[in-house]
Amino acid sequence: MIATESPKRATILVVEDNIDLNMAICEILESFDFKVFSSKDGFEARDWLKEQQPDMILCDIMMPGMDGYTLLRHARSDAKLRTLPFIFLTARTSIADRRKAKEIGIEDYLTKPVDSSDLIAAINNALRRRQIMQVEMQEQMNALRDRIVGILQHEFRTPLTFILGYAEYLLDVTTGEINTDELRTSATAILDGGRRLQQLIETFLLLAELQNRELNEDEVTRVRAWNLLYDTVQEFAQRTADAGLQVDLCVDDKDAYTLVDAEMTREALRRLMDNAIRYRRPTSKTIWLSVEMAPTATYVGLRIRDEGNGIPAEQVAGFATAFEQVDRDNRTEPGAGLSLALIRHVAHLHGGSLEIESEYGVGSTFTLWLPLAVQTESDVEEMAQMEHL
């Protein structure tokens, strides 16, 4: 391995088995103030990349032992090198070779003998594109960091205040100064705060997991849409009763099926039901659930309507972005924005959508639209059996 130690504005690794051509390319790059490392084959370059990281690679395709394509696959499998620009140098000039190079993510494709002006132009273009990409990635990371800081500042603070406040109260009093009711109130507040924190953390982690997730065919099953709503009502029966809320589950369209990850869909419905209960108003009396059919008959909707606080119209569109919180200045309850962002991701993973209709101070209607599954003979038989029960 040969290295030129003088400081340069960018580091380039040259991989070329023709020693004379290798040296000639290095001389050209050095004359344009690049820091240059050279390697005589793919194996030597691979070993060097384990310890070093250049700004880009100039690589011959046809080399003994390890060719340029294999070296590229090695680099793309390493998270540190995945975005590293590659420029191929080759004597192969067919259209098929050029197409293959572009398809596997090569920045440029130069034919030998290499013209120095073309070489420098290709390098500068590749480095410029990488710099733009790095700036964009940094901006995205900064935006994500700001959102996470916002969550830590606003969403987590309320339950932490409950936990710490009541815990400090219990530490400040002696056993004889607190009665059973006060002890129960403090313990309940601490437990509720802990549960809210747990839900926030679980929502945050699940949302992060779903960002780059794709559903496989073996992960989805045919499920009756109405059953998904029925299971949700049963799961929340005690909470709705404790909150003094009635639940109206419409029995129409029981024969509609959907293709979904059942547990993921149930989790989305849990979040909608939890929001309907948590953000109710003192005058709230009922939560309505129903199955809706899209006019095109290609989607089935799982609808939950509440009489809660509602969402300001200008904030509804914000739920396309994760970590948006509903009316943060007027609420003490954390997590609504996270939950709705999560539900929207679940819908999109299934090829569906989340429809939000809301009137501030009146209530909201949330419809989870999912692909409609074709009815089978077994579905008809099952429905006939249910009607006789």
NUKE-430663 format. One record per residue (C-alpha): x, y, z. Coordinates in nm, 4 decimals, always signed. Example, Ala and Ser with C-alpha at 12.3 -4.5 7.8 and 13.67 -1.06 7.14 Angstrom:
X=+1.2300, Y=-0.4500, Z=+0.7800
X=+1.3670, Y=-0.1060, Z=+0.7140
END
This chain:
X=+0.0000, Y=+0.0000, Z=+0.0000
X=+0.1432, Y=+0.3371, Z=-0.1032
X=+0.0352, Y=+0.6592, Z=+0.0718
X=+0.0995, Y=+1.0254, Z=-0.0014
X=+0.1115, Y=+1.1946, Z=+0.3404
X=+0.0765, Y=+1.5635, Z=+0.2509
X=-0.2606, Y=+1.7100, Z=+0.3632
X=-0.5227, Y=+1.7158, Z=+0.0877
X=-0.8813, Y=+1.8352, Z=+0.0722
X=-1.0280, Y=+1.4871, Z=+0.0087
X=-0.9035, Y=+1.1292, Z=+0.0373
X=-0.9335, Y=+0.8947, Z=-0.2602
X=-0.8518, Y=+0.5251, Z=-0.2743
X=-0.7339, Y=+0.4074, Z=-0.6167
X=-0.7770, Y=+0.0339, Z=-0.6815
X=-0.6082, Y=-0.0732, Z=-1.0047
X=-0.4020, Y=-0.3864, Z=-1.0802
X=-0.2100, Y=-0.2209, Z=-1.3661
X=+0.0788, Y=-0.0651, Z=-1.1744
X=+0.1704, Y=+0.1910, Z=-1.4433
X=-0.1902, Y=+0.3108, Z=-1.4772
X=-0.2281, Y=+0.3108, Z=-1.1007
X=+0.0717, Y=+0.5415, Z=-1.0611
X=-0.0404, Y=+0.7681, Z=-1.3447
X=-0.3861, Y=+0.8171, Z=-1.1887
X=-0.2318, Y=+0.8886, Z=-0.8481
X=-0.0052, Y=+1.1547, Z=-1.0010
X=-0.3039, Y=+1.3243, Z=-1.1654
X=-0.4985, Y=+1.3283, Z=-0.8395
X=-0.2032, Y=+1.4575, Z=-0.6383
X=-0.1619, Y=+1.7442, Z=-0.8833
X=-0.5182, Y=+1.8482, Z=-0.8011
X=-0.4470, Y=+1.8481, Z=-0.4263
X=-0.6142, Y=+1.5178, Z=-0.3315
X=-0.4773, Y=+1.2865, Z=-0.0658
X=-0.4264, Y=+0.9554, Z=-0.2428
X=-0.3953, Y=+0.5936, Z=-0.1330
X=-0.3458, Y=+0.3178, Z=-0.3866
X=-0.4098, Y=-0.0540, Z=-0.3876
X=-0.3156, Y=-0.3156, Z=-0.6448
X=-0.6231, Y=-0.5407, Z=-0.6031
X=-0.9576, Y=-0.5861, Z=-0.4314
X=-0.8231, Y=-0.7927, Z=-0.1417
X=-0.5676, Y=-0.5293, Z=-0.0438
X=-0.8331, Y=-0.2569, Z=-0.0744
X=-1.0789, Y=-0.4547, Z=+0.1404
X=-0.8195, Y=-0.4963, Z=+0.4166
X=-0.7306, Y=-0.1261, Z=+0.4028
X=-1.0975, Y=-0.0267, Z=+0.4296
X=-1.1246, Y=-0.2148, Z=+0.7578
X=-0.8957, Y=+0.0464, Z=+0.9142
X=-0.9473, Y=+0.3562, Z=+0.6984
X=-1.2341, Y=+0.5423, Z=+0.5325
X=-1.1700, Y=+0.7480, Z=+0.2191
X=-1.4032, Y=+1.0075, Z=+0.0699
X=-1.4413, Y=+0.8009, Z=-0.2452
X=-1.3007, Y=+0.5039, Z=-0.4397
X=-1.1729, Y=+0.4823, Z=-0.7973
X=-1.1828, Y=+0.1145, Z=-0.8852
X=-1.0988, Y=-0.1076, Z=-1.1796
X=-1.3599, Y=-0.3719, Z=-1.2578
X=-1.1564, Y=-0.6597, Z=-1.4002
X=-0.8925, Y=-0.7558, Z=-1.1423
X=-0.7501, Y=-1.0925, Z=-1.0388
X=-0.8863, Y=-1.2453, Z=-0.7184
X=-1.1484, Y=-0.9900, Z=-0.6217
X=-1.3040, Y=-0.7777, Z=-0.8959
X=-1.4587, Y=-0.4329, Z=-0.8610
X=-1.8152, Y=-0.5613, Z=-0.8266
X=-1.7182, Y=-0.7813, Z=-0.5304
X=-1.5361, Y=-0.4928, Z=-0.3611
X=-1.8436, Y=-0.2751, Z=-0.4113
X=-2.0693, Y=-0.5389, Z=-0.2507
X=-1.8300, Y=-0.5553, Z=+0.0427
X=-1.8444, Y=-0.1778, Z=+0.0885
X=-2.2250, Y=-0.1673, Z=+0.0595
X=-2.2539, Y=-0.4325, Z=+0.3339
X=-2.0610, Y=-0.2118, Z=+0.5786
X=-2.2707, Y=+0.0629, Z=+0.7423
X=-1.9683, Y=+0.2964, Z=+0.7561
X=-1.8964, Y=+0.2586, Z=+0.3834
X=-2.2504, Y=+0.2203, Z=+0.2466
X=-2.2746, Y=+0.5745, Z=+0.1052
X=-1.9148, Y=+0.5903, Z=-0.0171
X=-1.9017, Y=+0.7109, Z=-0.3814
X=-1.7613, Y=+0.4576, Z=-0.6310
X=-1.6282, Y=+0.5389, Z=-0.9773
X=-1.5475, Y=+0.2420, Z=-1.1973
X=-1.2517, Y=+0.2433, Z=-1.4341
X=-1.2742, Y=-0.0158, Z=-1.7110
X=-1.1910, Y=-0.1051, Z=-2.0654
X=-1.5393, Y=-0.2559, Z=-2.1050
X=-1.7573, Y=-0.0151, Z=-2.2970
X=-2.0751, Y=-0.2088, Z=-2.3755
X=-2.4157, Y=-0.0587, Z=-2.2949
X=-2.4925, Y=-0.3634, Z=-2.0808
X=-2.1829, Y=-0.3003, Z=-1.8649
X=-2.2779, Y=+0.0646, Z=-1.8162
X=-2.6346, Y=-0.0290, Z=-1.7282
X=-2.5159, Y=-0.2851, Z=-1.4732
X=-2.2868, Y=-0.0296, Z=-1.3124
X=-2.5683, Y=+0.2233, Z=-1.2775
X=-2.8100, Y=-0.0354, Z=-1.1396
X=-2.5776, Y=-0.1298, Z=-0.8543
X=-2.5214, Y=+0.2319, Z=-0.7511
X=-2.1988, Y=+0.3377, Z=-0.9210
X=-2.1484, Y=+0.7162, Z=-0.9205
X=-1.9763, Y=+0.7180, Z=-1.2588
X=-1.8278, Y=+0.4847, Z=-1.5164
X=-1.5084, Y=+0.5912, Z=-1.6966
X=-1.3447, Y=+0.4000, Z=-1.9805
X=-0.9712, Y=+0.3529, Z=-2.0232
X=-0.7606, Y=+0.5317, Z=-2.1223
X=-0.8911, Y=+0.7939, Z=-1.8795
X=-0.8848, Y=+1.1603, Z=-1.9794
X=-0.7597, Y=+1.3657, Z=-1.6822
X=-1.0218, Y=+1.6394, Z=-1.7216
X=-1.3035, Y=+1.3821, Z=-1.7352
X=-1.1577, Y=+1.2071, Z=-1.4320
X=-1.1395, Y=+1.5227, Z=-1.2191
X=-1.4863, Y=+1.6339, Z=-1.3296
X=-1.6332, Y=+1.2949, Z=-1.2329
X=-1.4582, Y=+1.3018, Z=-0.8952
X=-1.5724, Y=+1.6563, Z=-0.8149
X=-1.9309, Y=+1.5758, Z=-0.9149
X=-1.9358, Y=+1.2638, Z=-0.6994
X=-1.7878, Y=+1.4448, Z=-0.3996
X=-2.0340, Y=+1.7309, Z=-0.4446
X=-2.3292, Y=+1.4905, Z=-0.4518
X=-2.2018, Y=+1.3195, Z=-0.1389
X=-2.1601, Y=+1.6522, Z=+0.0387
X=-2.5183, Y=+1.7497, Z=-0.0476
X=-2.6429, Y=+1.4116, Z=+0.0770
X=-2.4449, Y=+1.4479, Z=+0.4016
X=-2.5918, Y=+1.7946, Z=+0.4600
X=-2.9442, Y=+1.6623, Z=+0.4004
X=-2.8840, Y=+1.3673, Z=+0.6345
X=-2.7494, Y=+1.6019, Z=+0.9011
X=-3.0568, Y=+1.8231, Z=+0.8669
X=-3.2806, Y=+1.5173, Z=+0.9066
X=-3.0846, Y=+1.4064, Z=+1.2128
X=-3.1099, Y=+1.7558, Z=+1.3616
X=-3.4865, Y=+1.7581, Z=+1.3012
X=-3.5182, Y=+1.4133, Z=+1.4614
X=-3.3070, Y=+1.5254, Z=+1.7568
X=-3.5268, Y=+1.8328, Z=+1.8048
X=-3.8401, Y=+1.6153, Z=+1.7986
X=-3.6922, Y=+1.3739, Z=+2.0506
X=-3.5936, Y=+1.6649, Z=+2.2764
X=-3.9495, Y=+1.7936, Z=+2.2424
X=-4.0835, Y=+1.4582, Z=+2.3548
X=-3.8503, Y=+1.4479, Z=+2.6540
X=-3.9429, Y=+1.8043, Z=+2.7504
X=-4.3198, Y=+1.7903, Z=+2.7024
X=-4.4516, Y=+1.4353, Z=+2.6817
X=-4.2443, Y=+1.2731, Z=+2.9551
X=-4.2534, Y=+1.5644, Z=+3.1999
X=-4.6176, Y=+1.5259, Z=+3.3077
X=-4.6054, Y=+1.1607, Z=+3.4224
X=-4.2641, Y=+1.2188, Z=+3.5784
X=-4.4079, Y=+1.5108, Z=+3.7755
X=-4.6825, Y=+1.2839, Z=+3.9106
X=-4.4377, Y=+1.0100, Z=+4.0058
X=-4.1779, Y=+1.2349, Z=+4.1685
X=-4.4294, Y=+1.4632, Z=+4.3371
X=-4.6254, Y=+1.1883, Z=+4.5083
X=-4.3109, Y=+0.9912, Z=+4.5921
X=-4.1611, Y=+1.2974, Z=+4.7620
X=-4.4881, Y=+1.3491, Z=+4.9502
X=-4.4771, Y=+0.9944, Z=+5.0823
X=-4.1172, Y=+1.0396, Z=+5.1939
X=-4.1973, Y=+1.3646, Z=+5.3732
X=-4.4744, Y=+1.2216, Z=+5.5918
X=-4.4441, Y=+0.9684, Z=+5.8676
X=-4.6552, Y=+0.6558, Z=+5.8954
X=-4.8891, Y=+0.8075, Z=+6.1512
X=-4.9521, Y=+1.1269, Z=+5.9495
X=-5.1070, Y=+0.9625, Z=+5.6438
X=-5.4341, Y=+0.7787, Z=+5.6239
X=-5.5292, Y=+0.4928, Z=+5.3958
X=-5.7123, Y=+0.7128, Z=+5.1436
X=-5.4147, Y=+0.9473, Z=+5.1050
X=-5.1799, Y=+0.6519, Z=+5.0682
X=-5.4055, Y=+0.4974, Z=+4.8043
X=-5.4296, Y=+0.8293, Z=+4.6154
X=-5.0517, Y=+0.8684, Z=+4.6119
X=-4.9889, Y=+0.5087, Z=+4.5087
X=-5.2505, Y=+0.5341, Z=+4.2316
X=-5.0923, Y=+0.8538, Z=+4.0959
X=-4.7469, Y=+0.6950, Z=+4.0944
X=-4.8799, Y=+0.3820, Z=+3.9234
X=-5.0682, Y=+0.5869, Z=+3.6628
X=-4.7602, Y=+0.7978, Z=+3.5914
X=-4.5494, Y=+0.4865, Z=+3.5497
X=-4.7994, Y=+0.3315, Z=+3.3113
X=-4.8098, Y=+0.6475, Z=+3.1016
X=-4.4314, Y=+0.6524, Z=+3.0805
X=-4.4311, Y=+0.2866, Z=+2.9827
X=-4.6847, Y=+0.3493, Z=+2.7068
X=-4.4881, Y=+0.6472, Z=+2.5775
X=-4.1675, Y=+0.4459, Z=+2.5623
X=-4.3395, Y=+0.1500, Z=+2.3941
X=-4.5070, Y=+0.3805, Z=+2.1415
X=-4.1811, Y=+0.5590, Z=+2.0669
X=-3.9889, Y=+0.2339, Z=+2.0150
X=-4.2637, Y=+0.0793, Z=+1.8008
X=-4.2872, Y=+0.3931, Z=+1.5885
X=-3.9115, Y=+0.3871, Z=+1.5326
X=-3.9340, Y=+0.0185, Z=+1.4347
X=-4.2113, Y=+0.0870, Z=+1.1823
X=-4.0237, Y=+0.3681, Z=+1.0067
X=-3.8430, Y=+0.1311, Z=+0.7692
X=-4.0619, Y=-0.1781, Z=+0.8115
X=-4.2296, Y=-0.3679, Z=+0.5274
X=-4.4953, Y=-0.6374, Z=+0.5667
X=-4.4375, Y=-0.9776, Z=+0.4073
X=-4.7192, Y=-1.1907, Z=+0.2698
X=-4.6786, Y=-1.4473, Z=+0.5476
X=-4.7363, Y=-1.1765, Z=+0.8104
X=-5.0920, Y=-1.0906, Z=+0.7016
X=-5.4070, Y=-1.2971, Z=+0.7487
X=-5.7749, Y=-1.2679, Z=+0.6590
X=-5.9588, Y=-1.1204, Z=+0.9566
X=-6.3229, Y=-1.0161, Z=+0.9948
X=-6.3195, Y=-0.6389, Z=+1.0388
X=-6.6088, Y=-0.6395, Z=+1.2847
X=-6.4254, Y=-0.8885, Z=+1.5084
X=-6.1331, Y=-0.6483, Z=+1.5401
X=-6.3678, Y=-0.3815, Z=+1.6749
X=-6.5513, Y=-0.6293, Z=+1.8982
X=-6.2233, Y=-0.7464, Z=+2.0544
X=-6.1302, Y=-0.3841, Z=+2.1224
X=-6.4643, Y=-0.3155, Z=+2.2936
X=-6.4217, Y=-0.6239, Z=+2.5136
X=-6.0658, Y=-0.5322, Z=+2.6060
X=-6.1700, Y=-0.1799, Z=+2.7140
X=-6.5001, Y=-0.2771, Z=+2.8804
X=-6.3791, Y=-0.2055, Z=+3.2338
X=-6.2091, Y=+0.1227, Z=+3.1460
X=-6.5106, Y=+0.2604, Z=+2.9601
X=-6.7370, Y=+0.1600, Z=+3.2476
X=-6.5059, Y=+0.3243, Z=+3.5027
X=-6.5047, Y=+0.6402, Z=+3.2868
X=-6.8869, Y=+0.6442, Z=+3.2730
X=-6.8887, Y=+0.5978, Z=+2.8959
X=-7.1298, Y=+0.3911, Z=+2.6902
X=-7.0029, Y=+0.2016, Z=+2.3853
X=-7.2171, Y=+0.1739, Z=+2.0729
X=-7.0859, Y=-0.1010, Z=+1.8411
X=-7.2720, Y=-0.1039, Z=+1.5092
X=-7.3555, Y=-0.4564, Z=+1.3911
X=-7.3852, Y=-0.3756, Z=+1.0187
X=-7.1323, Y=-0.5090, Z=+0.7641
X=-7.0283, Y=-0.8076, Z=+0.9729
X=-6.9240, Y=-0.9951, Z=+0.6599
X=-6.6387, Y=-0.7617, Z=+0.5614
X=-6.2897, Y=-0.9129, Z=+0.5813
X=-5.9496, Y=-0.7460, Z=+0.5585
X=-5.5912, Y=-0.8644, Z=+0.4978
X=-5.3789, Y=-0.7434, Z=+0.7879
X=-5.1268, Y=-0.8187, Z=+1.0556
X=-5.3991, Y=-0.8780, Z=+1.3146
X=-5.1999, Y=-0.7913, Z=+1.6272
X=-5.0545, Y=-0.4752, Z=+1.4726
X=-5.4047, Y=-0.3652, Z=+1.3709
X=-5.5411, Y=-0.4385, Z=+1.7185
X=-5.2626, Y=-0.2250, Z=+1.8631
X=-5.3684, Y=+0.0649, Z=+1.6379
X=-5.7299, Y=+0.0268, Z=+1.7550
X=-5.6147, Y=+0.0149, Z=+2.1175
X=-5.4452, Y=+0.3506, Z=+2.0710
X=-5.7586, Y=+0.5043, Z=+1.9182
X=-5.9759, Y=+0.3684, Z=+2.1994
X=-5.7274, Y=+0.4806, Z=+2.4624
X=-5.7295, Y=+0.8340, Z=+2.3191
X=-6.1110, Y=+0.8384, Z=+2.3106
X=-6.1221, Y=+0.7552, Z=+2.6819
X=-5.8219, Y=+0.9568, Z=+2.7955
X=-5.9165, Y=+1.2810, Z=+2.6165
X=-6.2876, Y=+1.2759, Z=+2.6949
X=-6.4665, Y=+1.5853, Z=+2.8204
X=-6.6757, Y=+1.5902, Z=+3.1412
X=-6.9872, Y=+1.5877, Z=+2.9199
X=-6.8717, Y=+1.2910, Z=+2.7073
X=-7.1193, Y=+1.0021, Z=+2.7181
X=-7.0623, Y=+0.7657, Z=+2.4237
X=-6.7967, Y=+0.6148, Z=+2.1991
X=-6.9243, Y=+0.4796, Z=+1.8659
X=-6.7515, Y=+0.2005, Z=+1.6696
X=-6.8516, Y=+0.0777, Z=+1.3254
X=-6.7344, Y=-0.0966, Z=+1.0091
X=-6.7540, Y=+0.1216, Z=+0.6974
X=-6.7234, Y=+0.0289, Z=+0.3295
X=-6.5393, Y=+0.2558, Z=+0.0881
X=-6.7381, Y=+0.3708, Z=-0.2198
X=-6.4929, Y=+0.1832, Z=-0.4425
X=-6.5532, Y=-0.1402, Z=-0.2446
X=-6.1780, Y=-0.1998, Z=-0.2240
X=-6.1244, Y=-0.0817, Z=+0.1342
X=-6.2966, Y=-0.1464, Z=+0.4648
X=-6.2912, Y=+0.1154, Z=+0.7392
X=-6.2651, Y=+0.0592, Z=+1.1146
X=-6.4251, Y=+0.3721, Z=+1.2603
X=-6.4149, Y=+0.5095, Z=+1.6152
X=-6.6035, Y=+0.8308, Z=+1.6983
X=-6.5790, Y=+1.0126, Z=+2.0300
X=-6.7122, Y=+1.3188, Z=+2.2087
X=-6.3728, Y=+1.4362, Z=+2.3258
X=-6.1840, Y=+1.7621, Z=+2.3016
X=-6.1405, Y=+1.7404, Z=+1.9251
X=-5.8372, Y=+1.8528, Z=+1.7254
X=-5.7814, Y=+2.2038, Z=+1.5851
X=-5.8077, Y=+2.1931, Z=+1.2034
X=-5.4584, Y=+2.3316, Z=+1.1532
X=-5.3095, Y=+2.0433, Z=+1.3526
X=-5.4825, Y=+1.7550, Z=+1.1751
X=-5.2379, Y=+1.7718, Z=+0.8822
X=-4.9479, Y=+1.7623, Z=+1.1286
X=-5.0038, Y=+1.3975, Z=+1.2025
X=-4.8337, Y=+1.3088, Z=+0.8740
X=-4.5185, Y=+1.3886, Z=+1.0731
X=-4.4272, Y=+1.1744, Z=+1.3699
X=-4.4059, Y=+1.3190, Z=+1.7204
X=-4.6736, Y=+1.5871, Z=+1.6684
X=-4.8744, Y=+1.6544, Z=+1.9862
X=-5.2357, Y=+1.7679, Z=+1.9910
X=-5.2925, Y=+2.1125, Z=+2.1390
X=-4.9915, Y=+2.0806, Z=+2.3655
X=-5.0472, Y=+2.4143, Z=+2.5409
X=-5.3965, Y=+2.3156, Z=+2.6622
X=-5.3389, Y=+1.9504, Z=+2.7523
X=-5.1730, Y=+1.7735, Z=+3.0381
X=-5.2044, Y=+1.4276, Z=+2.8856
X=-4.8972, Y=+1.3054, Z=+2.6934
X=-4.8706, Y=+1.0944, Z=+2.3844
X=-5.1700, Y=+1.1641, Z=+2.1574
X=-4.9522, Y=+1.2790, Z=+1.8709
X=-4.7205, Y=+0.9794, Z=+1.9039
X=-5.0136, Y=+0.7397, Z=+1.9020
X=-5.1725, Y=+0.8925, Z=+1.5922
X=-4.8387, Y=+0.8905, Z=+1.4110
X=-4.8057, Y=+0.5224, Z=+1.5007
X=-5.1579, Y=+0.4436, Z=+1.3754
X=-5.0894, Y=+0.6217, Z=+1.0475
X=-4.7744, Y=+0.4160, Z=+0.9972
X=-4.9692, Y=+0.0954, Z=+1.0611
X=-5.2252, Y=+0.2010, Z=+0.7995
X=-4.9579, Y=+0.2824, Z=+0.5419
X=-4.7797, Y=-0.0482, Z=+0.6011
X=-5.1017, Y=-0.2247, Z=+0.4990
X=-5.1536, Y=-0.0031, Z=+0.1957
X=-5.4300, Y=+0.1874, Z=+0.3743
X=-5.4724, Y=+0.5238, Z=+0.5415
X=-5.5920, Y=+0.6992, Z=+0.8560
X=-5.8753, Y=+0.9467, Z=+0.8019
X=-5.9282, Y=+1.2111, Z=+1.0705
X=-6.2405, Y=+1.4242, Z=+1.0957
X=-6.2533, Y=+1.6536, Z=+1.3961
X=-6.4283, Y=+1.9589, Z=+1.5309
X=-6.2504, Y=+2.1302, Z=+1.8156
X=-6.4591, Y=+2.1197, Z=+2.1334
X=-6.7052, Y=+1.8691, Z=+1.9829
X=-6.5225, Y=+1.5431, Z=+1.9090
X=-6.3332, Y=+1.3390, Z=+1.6515
X=-6.3910, Y=+1.0530, Z=+1.4108
X=-6.0990, Y=+0.8286, Z=+1.3186
X=-6.1292, Y=+0.5780, Z=+1.0345
X=-5.8571, Y=+0.3195, Z=+0.9762
X=-5.8944, Y=+0.2230, Z=+0.6079
X=-5.7547, Y=-0.1215, Z=+0.5240
X=-5.7581, Y=-0.3392, Z=+0.2085
X=-6.0801, Y=-0.5360, Z=+0.1652
X=-6.0313, Y=-0.9134, Z=+0.1328
X=-6.2371, Y=-1.1129, Z=-0.1150
X=-6.5101, Y=-1.3168, Z=+0.0552
X=-6.4690, Y=-1.6955, Z=+0.0383
X=-6.7192, Y=-1.9814, Z=+0.0675
X=-6.5948, Y=-2.0592, Z=+0.4183
X=-6.6710, Y=-1.7008, Z=+0.5185
X=-7.0319, Y=-1.7407, Z=+0.4015
X=-7.0677, Y=-2.0688, Z=+0.5928
X=-6.9217, Y=-1.9150, Z=+0.9076
X=-7.1591, Y=-1.6203, Z=+0.8855
X=-7.4575, Y=-1.8564, Z=+0.8450
X=-7.3536, Y=-2.0439, Z=+1.1578
X=-7.3250, Y=-1.7189, Z=+1.3541
X=-7.6740, Y=-1.6113, Z=+1.2488
X=-7.8189, Y=-1.9325, Z=+1.3982
X=-7.6476, Y=-1.8818, Z=+1.7325
END
